[in-house]
Amino acid sequence: MAEILPLRAWRYNRRLNDNIDQLTSPLFDVVSEKQREALYRNPINSIHLSVPRGKTPSESAAALLQVWKDKGVLLQDELPGIYVYYQYFRLPGSDKEYVRKGFICNIKAYDWHERVLLRHENTIPSAVNDRIELLVKTELNSSPTHGLYTDTTFALEPYMDESIRIPIYETEDYQGVRDVLAVIHDHEVIRLFVETIKSKQILLADGHHRYEGSLEHRRSMMAQNPNHTGFEPYNYHLMYLTNSEHDDLRILPTHRLLQQLPMPEEDFLGRLEEYFVVTPKEDPYELNEVIMGKPWAFGLYLNGNAFKLRLKPEQHQTIDWNFPEEVKQLDLTVMHYFIFEKILGIYRQEQRDYKGLSYERNFTACIRKVDKGEAQVALITNEVTMEQVKRVCNSGAIMPQKSTFFYPKVICGFLFSSIKENEFTTATAACL
């Protein structure tokens, strides 16, 4: 189903390899303002291509990219390859070192209706437009999105394990994650990767806005090209692919913060009791533990008071959103339906862009922000499982916004993929 290609990546000049940790950057949608300003101080950091500044940021990025090419800051690899990317990490409360194994390649930007690439989240139009403009001006994918394929035989892992023994880069990123990149040039092995993925559907784990940007650019170029063949560089997108069957694939919860309740606190608590069993808790820092593994259970921290919320089972059947059962079963559907819509009166269409609602992955940061008055309410949730993601994707539906946080995030700066005509590895070349 899915067509992938090796690529001739643009990478930093080898003389800069010793400083690669000073050239990488977080993805555009997770980099903080403080991180951003620090990274901008390095004139050749990848942040200048992924989150450019200026009155016309996309044009500035395109001009800078050309300067870097002309001066040899970036050089294009001579041979097409599959780039193996491993991320070694630990999680709080565990001594285990996890490793997420995957590889970076170009993949055709399939339209959603083709059901080759499946999404599980909606996009925010303004963020998509920003990515489209940057792609049009630079003709460069500055970072890979993250896709999942399913292979219970783990056919590609031995080749990746062998490759990673001779890394191009090895560094520690802003997450405390050890990132290692290697490359496979062997024609027969690349052919195996291409053939293996050809029979797969891909679930888009992370990077919905960047993928949507590539998709919109492809549609626009197709409309302008009466001789469109499907093999032009604009048809393709840079993606990091990992096997969904791997035990070390981690999805972390994303909690909700409300800056201000649209009703008095006592009224809010009273309304909650109509739908939930509300249990006071002494220690707010245990809220994530008391809900762990329990369906439709949430932690609530409000004005110094902590509560465990558990939906009354008979209430679940009253959800009247036109969603398949796979989506109705999700904790976050329950939260957004009963707490935001039924109790707070923030309807589903408003929730996506509701200015008073923010998202926080770090549990302790949620408690701290309420204590500091930066938010009035913290709603703590469990993580979504990989099986739930698969069921929702296969149903054709989507999850509530910010449902998943695949950890760790990939980083920007190891490699870049051009979609310029004379810099792209074609489908014919990939057939080897």
Secondary structure, DSSP 8 states (H G I E B T S, - for coil): ---EE-B--EEE-GGGGGGGGGT-B--TTT--HHHHHHHHTSTT-THHHHS--SSSHHHHHHHHHHHHHHHTSEEE-SS-BEEEEEEEE--TT----EEEEEEEEEEE---GGGSSEE--S---HHHHHHHHHHHHHH-EE-S-EEEEE--TT--SHHHHHHHTTS-SEEEE-TTS-EEEEEEE--HHHHHHHHHHHHT--EEEEE-HHHHHHHHHHHHHHHHH-TT--S-SGGGEEEEEEEETT-TT-EEE--EEEES--SS-HHHHHHHHHHHEEEEEES-GGGHHHHTTT-TTEEEEEETTEEEEEEE-GGGGGG--SS--HHHHTSHHHHIIIIIIIIIT---HHHHTT-TTEEEES-HHHHHHHHHTTS-SEEEE-----HHHHHHHHHHT----TT--EEES---BSS-BEE--GGG---HHHHT-
